[in-house]
């Protein structure tokens, strides 16, 4: 079964836990990259804050990367 995760600043992603997403608080670029690389292979969709998406750069569009959705600012 595929899973959904969220990576970003706690206030912006905390609510996704209520819908069953695996939430990873990331207050800076390093934490966002660590959370991304720690995601299990079962994660199919990752919700990202704009800052987290920027921190991941090209990693989020790699061929085997999960689908990403960036929250509007």
C-alpha positions in Angstrom: 0.0 0.0 0.0 1.3 3.5 -0.8 1.7 6.1 1.8 1.6 9.9 1.9 4.2 12.0 3.7 4.6 15.7 4.4 7.8 17.6 4.9 8.1 21.2 6.1 7.7 23.7 8.9 5.6 22.2 11.7 2.8 24.8 11.6 2.3 24.2 7.9 2.3 20.4 7.8 1.0 19.3 11.2 -2.6 19.1 10.1 -1.8 16.5 7.4 -1.3 14.0 10.2 -5.0 14.1 10.8 -5.5 12.7 7.3 -3.0 9.9 7.9 0.1 11.4 6.4 3.5 10.7 7.9 4.6 14.2 9.0 8.3 15.2 9.1 8.9 18.6 10.7 11.8 20.4 8.9 12.7 23.9 10.0 15.6 24.3 7.6 17.1 22.9 4.4 19.2 20.3 6.1 16.3 18.8 8.0 14.2 18.7 4.8 16.9 16.8 2.9 17.4 14.4 5.9 13.6 13.7 6.0 13.5 13.2 2.2 16.3 10.7 2.2 14.8 8.8 5.2 11.4 8.3 3.5 10.5 4.6 3.1 10.0 3.1 -0.4 6.3 2.8 0.4 5.8 6.6 0.2 4.2 7.5 -3.1 3.2 11.1 -2.5 5.1 13.8 -0.6 3.5 17.2 0.4 6.2 19.8 0.6 6.3 23.4 1.8 7.9 25.8 -0.6 11.1 26.0 1.5 11.4 22.2 1.6 10.8 21.9 -2.1 13.5 24.5 -2.8 15.9 22.6 -0.4 15.4 19.3 -2.3 16.1 20.8 -5.7 16.5 18.2 -8.4 16.2 15.3 -5.9 12.4 15.6 -6.0 12.2 15.0 -9.8 14.6 12.0 -9.9 13.2 9.1 -11.9 12.4 6.9 -8.8 11.3 9.8 -6.6 7.8 9.9 -5.2 5.3 12.4 -6.7 5.5 15.7 -4.9 3.0 18.5 -4.3 4.2 21.9 -3.2 1.9 23.9 -0.9 1.1 27.4 -2.1 2.7 30.2 -0.2 
